[in-house]
Amino acid sequence: MDTSDTHAAHLERAVAVAVANVAADGGPFGALLVTSDGQVFEGANRVTSTNDPTAHAEVVAIRAACAALGTFDLRGSVLYASCEPCPMCLAAGLWARVDAIWFAADRGDAARAGFDDATFYEFFAEAPEDRSPPVRRQRTASSGEPFDAWRALDSHTGY
Ligand SMILES: Nc1nc2[nH]cnc2c(=O)[nH]1
């Protein structure tokens, strides 16, 4: 059973990864993915160094764990982040099926350092028709075909 000391120790490490990443010209974000058997996978923000806007610390940690473990399902794992996950990272944690997410600093702290995490949460709080940039549906004749093909295939790998 994880104690609050365990969570604090993992968060301290995520924060240390974030601080070290600043000196390496990366964003001030670090994350740890800890599996149920205690394996630890670290991620540091790599957005500017790899020209990848999705390379947030949490996503980097999830990708490292999935690549090393050979799975897309991290059930039983816990994601620790130096800062509250942005909506993308939160969704990545959901898709990875992690059991819990813990964070240290919050979206307000990130905003004070010039990051848009809080702004992007506000995007989802807006009514869909008021969101900017707009996200609009355009039905097409073939839009159902991918799901038809998926349902028709007995051997598909669900996730
Ligand atoms: N939590 C988090 N927020 C961010 N905002 C910009 N980059 C990041 C990141 O790597 N992690």
The ligand as a MOL file (V3000), in Angstrom:
LIG
                    3D

  0  0  0     0  0            999 V3000
M  V30 BEGIN CTAB
M  V30 COUNTS 11 12 0 0 0
M  V30 BEGIN ATOM
M  V30 1 N 1.9140 19.1890 -16.9170 0
M  V30 2 C 2.5540 19.7710 -17.9590 0
M  V30 3 N 2.1390 20.9430 -18.3980 0
M  V30 4 C 2.8100 21.4850 -19.4540 0
M  V30 5 N 2.5890 22.6410 -20.0940 0
M  V30 6 C 3.5020 22.7440 -21.0860 0
M  V30 7 N 4.2960 21.6510 -21.1030 0
M  V30 8 C 3.8780 20.8530 -20.0910 0
M  V30 9 C 4.3140 19.5800 -19.5880 0
M  V30 10 O 5.2570 18.9390 -20.0650 0
M  V30 11 N 3.6030 19.0790 -18.5320 0
M  V30 END ATOM
M  V30 BEGIN BOND
M  V30 1 1 1 2
M  V30 2 2 2 3
M  V30 3 1 2 11
M  V30 4 1 3 4
M  V30 5 1 4 5
M  V30 6 2 4 8
M  V30 7 1 5 6
M  V30 8 2 6 7
M  V30 9 1 7 8
M  V30 10 1 8 9
M  V30 11 2 9 10
M  V30 12 1 9 11
M  V30 END BOND
M  V30 END CTAB
M  END
